[in-house]
Amino acid sequence: MAKQRKPAAKRYYRKRVALLRLIDKIKLWPSRRGILHGIRTIERLGAQARVTTHCNKQFLVNDSRNSRAARWLRNKWFQGICPQCGVPDWKLEKFSATRFRRHHGSDLLKPGDPS
């Protein structure tokens, strides 16, 4: 008898949330070629951040709500998964079950965090 897996719970986040809050929560990054990378660390540098992926790529990211990466994450646009990052299946299922709504969901604010 095989174990039945529960379907991933739907998570709701606000649609126009800042990019750094979003990638800090989901730990995924879509490259310009459409490859989805796993994020190892995010080092905030004011309105920018230095992102390090699991395949040891580093780059600077501007905190923007309507950037290419933010739109691609909200719309779940990607071509494939990075073989070096090794994004697990459970994370992809969780990401696919995530919904972005305009007036419904979390703002991804931490307690005591100003807007």
N, C-alpha and C positions, 0 to 999 in steps of 0.2 A: 504494500500500500504506500503510495507516494504522498509526501506531505503537500498539502495545498497551501500556497502562499497567498496571504491577504493582498488585495490590490492596494497600491500606494494611496495614502490619504491625500485628499486635495488640500493644497495650501494656497491661501490667497494673500497676495501682496498688492500694494498700491501700484498703479501703472507708472506714475511719474515720480519715482523714488530716485534719489541720487545714486550714481553708478557705483561709487565706492561702498556704499551701504549694501547694495545688491550683490556685488561680487564678494564682499566680506561674508555674506550669508550663504550664498550657493556654492562658492569656491570653484567656479567654472569660468573660462575665458574663451570667447570665439575669436580666432585669428582672422586676418583679412582674407585668407584663402578658404575660410569656412571650416577649419579644423578646431574642434573643441578640446581645450587643454584643461587639466586640473591645476588649481592654484595651491602652491605650497605656502607662500608668505605674502602678506601685503604690508608694506611699510609706508605709513602716511607721511607726506611731506607738504603740509599745508593743503592747498587745493589740488595737489597732485599726489600720486602714490607710486612707489616702485613695487611692481608685481613680479614675483618669481614663480615660475611654473614647475611642475614635477620633472619636466625634461630640461631643467636648468636654464631656461630662457628668461632674461630680465628685460623689462621695459618700463617706461614712465607712462602713466595714465592720468589724464585730466578728469576731474570730477564733474561730469556732465550728465544731464538727464536725457538729452536727445542725441547722444553720440551714436556712432555706428554700433559699437559694442553693446550699448544699452538697448538699442532697438533690436539687435539680433538676439539678445538674451530674452527680451520680452516676447518676441515673436517665435522664438525657438528655431531660428534659422542656422543650420550648420550642415556641412557636407559629410563629415566623418569625425572619428575620435582619434586623437593622437596616440599612436601605438607606444610611444615612450612614456607618456604620462600614465597610461593604464587606468583610465577612469573606470571605476567598478560599475557593474550593471545596476546595483541598487541605487547609485547616485543618479544614473540616467533615468531610471523609473521615477525617482523622486522629482527630478527636474521636469519630466514630461507631465507629472501630475500637478505641477505648480501652475496656478492661474493668476493672471494679472488683470485687475479690475480697476476702473477709474475711481469709484466711490466706495469700494469695499476692500478690506484687507489691512494688513499691518503696514505701517510706515517705516518699519525696521529701525525704530528709535530705541536706544538703550535707556534705561532709567537714569534720569538726570541729564540726558543729552539735550542740548538746546536745538530746537527745530533742525 
